[in-house]
Amino acid sequence: ETDSCDRPLQPYAAAKRAAELLGYTYHYLFGMNFTALRFFTVYGPNGRPDMMAYLVADSATKGIQIPLYNNGEMFRDWTFVADIAKGVVLALDRPLGYEIINLGRGQTTKLKDFVNLIEQHAGKKANVIVKPKLAADFVKNLADISKARRLLGYDPQVSVIEGVARFWEWYINQPSHQGK
């Protein structure tokens, strides 16, 4: 919440920061309550097919080649979608003025370990091609969730091991994966 975001290196980050600044402007000018929630590496059922959990599952089950940047030596705060949803519900209808609040697990897992968990459920390896770290990417991404705990009572419950198991159960039961 306090990290400087004034010089984003990717269009996605710039758009998120612009929304936070617009929220601040409305709060300042009109007294509107505005809470920006920053989600950290969300995964789980019904997730986007272009995100890592889905990509790895597709790669392991269908042989699709996917990139693995920096040999998977990057840390992410993998947060199960149900924990994020609980955080969003907790933030609804709370008159907090202007706040930026991180929603994550508050713990990191190495990318290659996350990939390995999905591979264990699949019973086979993903078809990865190792690529160098992208210039604008970061090695470690960890949410400080102390403000979310304090202001919202946020308390993520789903471990990465449990979350990947729940994601996998959903994934293999999709019609496009039946009989595979």
QUITALIN-V571819 format. One record per residue. N is the residue number from 0. RES is the residue in three letters. SS is DSSP state (H for helix, E for strand, L for the rest). Layout:
BEGIN
n=(N,N)
res=(RES,RES)
ss=(SS,SS)
END
This chain:
BEGIN
n=(0,1,2,3,4,5,6,7,8,9,10,11,12,13,14,15,16,17,18,19,20,21,22,23,24,25,26,27,28,29,30,31,32,33,34,35,36,37,38,39,40,41,42,43,44,45,46,47,48,49,50,51,52,53,54,55,56,57,58,59,60,61,62,63,64,65,66,67,68,69,70,71,72,73,74,75,76,77,78,79,80,81,82,83,84,85,86,87,88,89,90,91,92,93,94,95,96,97,98,99,100,101,102,103,104,105,106,107,108,109,110,111,112,113,114,115,116,117,118,119,120,121,122,123,124,125,126,127,128,129,130,131,132,133,134,135,136,137,138,139,140,141,142,143,144,145,146,147,148,149,150,151,152,153,154,155,156,157,158,159,160,161,162,163,164,165,166,167,168,169,170,171,172,173,174,175,176,177,178,179)
res=(GLU,THR,ASP,SER,CYS,ASP,ARG,PRO,LEU,GLN,PRO,TYR,ALA,ALA,ALA,LYS,ARG,ALA,ALA,GLU,LEU,LEU,GLY,TYR,THR,TYR,HIS,TYR,LEU,PHE,GLY,MET,ASN,PHE,THR,ALA,LEU,ARG,PHE,PHE,THR,VAL,TYR,GLY,PRO,ASN,GLY,ARG,PRO,ASP,MET,MET,ALA,TYR,LEU,VAL,ALA,ASP,SER,ALA,THR,LYS,GLY,ILE,GLN,ILE,PRO,LEU,TYR,ASN,ASN,GLY,GLU,MET,PHE,ARG,ASP,TRP,THR,PHE,VAL,ALA,ASP,ILE,ALA,LYS,GLY,VAL,VAL,LEU,ALA,LEU,ASP,ARG,PRO,LEU,GLY,TYR,GLU,ILE,ILE,ASN,LEU,GLY,ARG,GLY,GLN,THR,THR,LYS,LEU,LYS,ASP,PHE,VAL,ASN,LEU,ILE,GLU,GLN,HIS,ALA,GLY,LYS,LYS,ALA,ASN,VAL,ILE,VAL,LYS,PRO,LYS,LEU,ALA,ALA,ASP,PHE,VAL,LYS,ASN,LEU,ALA,ASP,ILE,SER,LYS,ALA,ARG,ARG,LEU,LEU,GLY,TYR,ASP,PRO,GLN,VAL,SER,VAL,ILE,GLU,GLY,VAL,ALA,ARG,PHE,TRP,GLU,TRP,TYR,ILE,ASN,GLN,PRO,SER,HIS,GLN,GLY,LYS)
ss=(L,L,L,L,L,L,L,L,L,L,H,H,H,H,H,H,H,H,H,H,H,H,H,H,H,H,H,H,H,H,L,L,L,E,E,E,E,E,E,L,L,E,E,L,L,L,L,L,L,L,L,H,H,H,H,H,H,H,H,H,H,H,L,L,E,E,E,E,E,H,H,H,L,L,E,E,L,L,E,E,H,H,H,H,H,H,H,H,H,H,H,L,L,L,L,L,L,E,E,E,E,E,E,L,L,L,L,L,E,E,H,H,H,H,H,H,H,H,H,H,H,H,L,L,L,L,E,E,E,E,E,L,L,L,L,L,L,L,L,E,L,L,L,L,L,H,H,H,H,H,H,H,L,L,L,L,L,L,L,H,H,H,H,H,H,H,H,H,H,H,H,H,L,L,H,H,H,L,L,L)
END
